Amino acid sequence: MHLPSIGWTLERLEIWLINSSEKEKLAIDLFLDALTSTQKYLGKLERDISFANIDSEHELSDAWHKAAKAVRKFDDDLYQRCLAKACHWSGSNEFRNTEISELNISIGKMISIAARKRRV
């Protein structure tokens, strides 16, 4: 679980956000919202597997899809990863742990991408 990483990630994004357009800011906000919501949901599942429900997973799919649409103009790689996360959470059973690993869309990887989303 990577909840403590959220604060660190947000700090790393500060410089990037200061110099970004409003559309870029909205895109990264939607990406971070999807990431945070996913971490919260997974944290609840770690504590109690009975918390799992399809409606919450569909909400996560929608959040990742919104993030994908928003980041598409700015980062094609992140766009593809967000789409994969949306598909994963849609309940289509298309993705198993091996596919998540192969696509490199784990929560840890997404946090790493978020941390790099800053201007040099």
SERO-4910 file (N, C-alpha, C, O; in steps of 0.05 Angstrom, whole numbers):
BEGIN
 pado doro    nc1    nc2    nc3   cac1   cac2   cac3    cc1    cc2    cc3    oc1    oc2    oc3
  Met    A     17    -24      0      0      0      0     18     25      0     37     26     14
  His    A     11     44    -16     28     67    -20     15     94    -11     21    114    -23
  Leu    A     -3     94      8    -17    118     16      3    140     26     -1    163     19
  Pro    A     24    134     41     43    155     49     56    169     25     66    191     27
  Ser    A     57    155      2     70    167    -21     54    189    -34     65    205    -49
  Ile    A     29    192    -27     12    213    -39     23    240    -33     26    257    -51
  Gly    A     29    246     -7     39    272      0     65    278    -14     69    300    -24
  Trp    A     83    259    -15    109    263    -29    104    268    -58    117    286    -70
  Thr    A     86    254    -71     80    257    -99     69    285   -104     78    298   -123
  Leu    A     51    294    -87     40    321    -91     61    343    -89     61    362   -103
  Glu    A     80    339    -70    102    359    -67    119    359    -93    127    381   -102
  Arg    A    124    336   -104    141    335   -128    127    348   -152    140    357   -170
  Leu    A    100    348   -152     85    359   -174     83    390   -173     75    402   -192
  Glu    A     89    401   -150     84    430   -146     97    447   -168     84    465   -179
  Ile    A    122    443   -174    136    459   -194    123    455   -221    119    475   -236
  Trp    A    117    431   -228    104    425   -253     78    440   -255     72    453   -276
  Leu    A     62    440   -234     36    453   -235     38    483   -236     21    495   -249
  Ile    A     57    495   -224     60    524   -224     64    534   -253     53    555   -260
  Asn    A     78    519   -269     84    527   -296     66    515   -317     70    519   -341
  Ser    A     45    502   -309     27    488   -328      3    506   -336     -4    524   -322
  Ser    A     -8    499   -359    -32    512   -367    -55    501   -350    -52    481   -336
  Glu    A    -78    515   -352   -101    505   -337   -110    477   -345   -118    461   -329
  Lys    A   -109    472   -371   -116    445   -381    -97    424   -371   -105    402   -364
  Glu    A    -71    430   -370    -52    411   -359    -57    406   -329    -55    384   -319
  Lys    A    -64    428   -315    -69    425   -286    -94    407   -282    -94    390   -264
  Leu    A   -114    412   -298   -138    395   -296   -131    366   -302   -141    348   -288
  Ala    A   -115    361   -322   -107    334   -329    -93    320   -307    -99    297   -300
  Ile    A    -73    334   -295    -59    321   -273    -76    317   -248    -73    298   -233
  Asp    A    -95    336   -244   -113    333   -221   -131    308   -225   -135    293   -206
  Leu    A   -141    304   -249   -157    280   -254   -141    255   -251   -151    234   -241
  Phe    A   -116    255   -261    -98    232   -257    -94    226   -228    -96    203   -219
  Leu    A    -88    247   -212    -83    243   -183   -108    234   -169   -107    219   -150
  Asp    A   -132    245   -177   -157    236   -165   -161    206   -169   -169    192   -151
  Ala    A   -156    197   -194   -159    168   -200   -140    152   -184   -147    131   -173
  Leu    A   -115    161   -182    -95    147   -167   -101    145   -138    -99    124   -125
  Thr    A   -110    168   -126   -117    168    -98   -141    151    -92   -141    136    -72
  Ser    A   -161    153   -108   -185    136   -104   -179    106   -106   -189     90    -90
  Thr    A   -161     99   -124   -153     71   -127   -138     62   -102   -142     40    -92
  Gln    A   -120     79    -92   -105     72    -67   -123     69    -44   -120     50    -28
  Lys    A   -143     86    -41   -162     84    -19   -178     58    -20   -181     44     -1
  Tyr    A   -187     52    -44   -203     27    -48   -186      3    -42   -195    -15    -28
  Leu    A   -162      2    -52   -144    -21    -47   -137    -23    -17   -134    -45     -7
  Gly    A   -134      0     -4   -129      0     25   -152    -13     41   -147    -28     59
  Lys    A   -176     -6     32   -200    -18     46   -201    -48     40   -208    -63     58
  Leu    A   -194    -56     16   -194    -85     10   -173   -100     26   -178   -123     34
  Glu    A   -150    -87     31   -130   -100     47   -140   -106     75   -133   -126     87
  Arg    A   -156    -88     86   -166    -91    113   -190   -110    114   -193   -125    134
  Asp    A   -206   -110     93   -230   -126     93   -238   -132     64   -249   -115     50
  Ile    A   -233   -157     56   -238   -165     28   -268   -163     21   -275   -161     -2
  Ser    A   -285   -164     41   -314   -163     36   -323   -135     27   -346   -131     19
  Phe    A   -304   -115     28   -311    -88     19   -313    -87    -12   -324    -69    -23
  Ala    A   -302   -107    -25   -302   -107    -55   -330   -105    -66   -348   -120    -58
  Asn    A   -334    -86    -84   -360    -85    -98   -357    -73   -126   -339    -57   -131
  Ile    A   -374    -83   -143   -371    -76   -172   -377    -46   -177   -364    -34   -195
  Asp    A   -395    -34   -161   -401     -6   -165   -376     12   -160   -370     30   -175
  Ser    A   -362      6   -138   -337     21   -132   -317     17   -154   -302     36   -162
  Glu    A   -315     -7   -164   -295    -13   -185   -303      1   -211   -285     10   -226
  His    A   -329      3   -217   -337     18   -241   -332     48   -238   -325     61   -257
  Glu    A   -335     58   -213   -328     86   -208   -298     91   -213   -290    111   -224
  Leu    A   -281     72   -205   -253     74   -210   -247     73   -240   -230     88   -250
  Ser    A   -261     56   -254   -258     54   -283   -265     81   -296   -250     91   -313
  Asp    A   -287     93   -287   -295    119   -298   -274    141   -291   -268    158   -308
  Ala    A   -263    140   -267   -243    160   -259   -218    157   -277   -206    177   -285
  Trp    A   -209    132   -282   -185    128   -298   -191    136   -327   -173    147   -341
  His    A   -215    132   -337   -222    139   -364   -222    170   -367   -213    180   -387
  Lys    A   -233    184   -347   -233    213   -348   -204    223   -348   -197    242   -362
  Ala    A   -187    211   -331   -159    219   -330   -146    214   -357   -130    231   -367
  Ala    A   -152    191   -369   -140    185   -396   -147    206   -416   -130    216   -431
  Lys    A   -173    213   -417   -181    234   -437   -167    260   -432   -160    275   -450
  Ala    A   -164    267   -406   -152    293   -399   -122    294   -406   -112    315   -414
  Val    A   -107    272   -401    -78    272   -405    -70    266   -434    -47    270   -441
  Arg    A    -89    258   -450    -82    249   -478    -66    270   -493    -47    263   -507
  Lys    A    -74    295   -492    -61    316   -507    -32    321   -497    -15    331   -513
  Phe    A    -26    314   -473     -1    322   -460     19    299   -458     43    304   -456
  Asp    A      9    274   -456     27    252   -451     14    226   -461     -3    214   -448
  Asp    A     23    217   -485     11    193   -497     16    168   -480     -2    151   -478
  Asp    A     40    165   -469     46    141   -452     27    140   -428     16    119   -422
  Leu    A     24    163   -414      6    163   -391    -23    158   -400    -38    145   -386
  Tyr    A    -31    169   -423    -57    164   -434    -62    134   -437    -83    124   -429
  Gln    A    -43    120   -449    -46     91   -453    -48     76   -427    -64     57   -424
  Arg    A    -32     84   -407    -33     71   -381    -59     76   -367    -71     58   -354
  Cys    A    -69    101   -368    -95    107   -356   -118     91   -369   -136     82   -355
  Leu    A   -117     88   -395   -137     72   -409   -136     43   -400   -156     30   -396
  Ala    A   -112     33   -396   -109      5   -387   -120      2   -359   -133    -18   -352
  Lys    A   -115     22   -341   -126     21   -314   -157     22   -316   -170      8   -301
  Ala    A   -168     39   -333   -197     40   -336   -209     13   -345   -229      4   -334
  Cys    A   -195      1   -364   -204    -26   -373   -202    -46   -350   -220    -63   -347
  His    A   -180    -45   -336   -176    -64   -313   -199    -62   -293   -210    -82   -284
  Trp    A   -207    -37   -286   -227    -33   -265   -256    -36   -276   -275    -35   -260
  Ser    A   -259    -39   -302   -286    -41   -313   -299    -68   -307   -323    -71   -311
  Gly    A   -283    -87   -296   -295   -113   -289   -295   -132   -313   -309   -152   -312
  Ser    A   -281   -125   -333   -281   -142   -357   -265   -167   -354   -266   -185   -372
  Asn    A   -251   -170   -332   -233   -193   -327   -212   -196   -349   -200   -218   -352
  Glu    A   -207   -175   -364   -187   -176   -385   -159   -176   -374   -140   -187   -386
  Phe    A   -156   -164   -350   -129   -161   -339   -126   -179   -314   -143   -179   -296
  Arg    A   -105   -194   -314    -96   -209   -290    -71   -196   -280    -61   -177   -292
  Asn    A    -61   -206   -258    -36   -195   -247    -13   -195   -267      3   -176   -268
  Thr    A    -11   -216   -283     11   -217   -303      8   -195   -324     28   -182   -332
  Glu    A    -17   -190   -332    -21   -168   -352    -15   -141   -340     -4   -124   -353
  Ile    A    -23   -137   -315    -17   -112   -301     13   -108   -300     23    -85   -305
  Ser    A     27   -129   -294     57   -127   -293     68   -121   -321     86   -104   -324
  Glu    A     58   -135   -341     69   -131   -368     63   -103   -379     79    -91   -392
  Leu    A     39    -92   -372     32    -65   -381     45    -44   -364     44    -20   -371
  Asn    A     56    -52   -341     70    -34   -323     51    -12   -313     57     12   -315
  Ile    A     27    -21   -303      7     -2   -293      1     -7   -264    -21     -1   -255
  Ser    A     20    -17   -249     16    -21   -220     13      6   -207     21     26   -218
  Ile    A      2      6   -183     -1     31   -168     27     43   -163     30     68   -166
  Gly    A     46     27   -157     73     38   -153     84     52   -177     96     73   -175
  Lys    A     79     40   -201     88     52   -226     74     78   -231     86     98   -240
  Met    A     48     79   -226     32    103   -230     41    125   -212     41    149   -219
  Ile    A     48    118   -187     59    139   -168     85    149   -179     91    173   -178
  Ser    A    102    131   -189    127    139   -201    123    159   -224    138    179   -227
  Ile    A    104    153   -241     98    171   -263     88    198   -253     96    219   -263
  Ala    A     71    198   -233     61    223   -222     84    239   -211     84    264   -214
  Ala    A    103    226   -198    126    241   -187    143    254   -209    155    275   -204
  Arg    A    144    242   -232    160    253   -254    145    275   -269    157    289   -286
  Lys    A    119    278   -264    103    297   -279    108    325   -269     91    339   -258
  Arg    A    132    334   -274    139    361   -266    158    371   -287    172    356   -301
  Arg    A    159    397   -290    177    409   -310    206    410   -299    210    415   -275
  Val    A    225    404   -316    253    404   -308    264    432   -312    287    437   -307
***
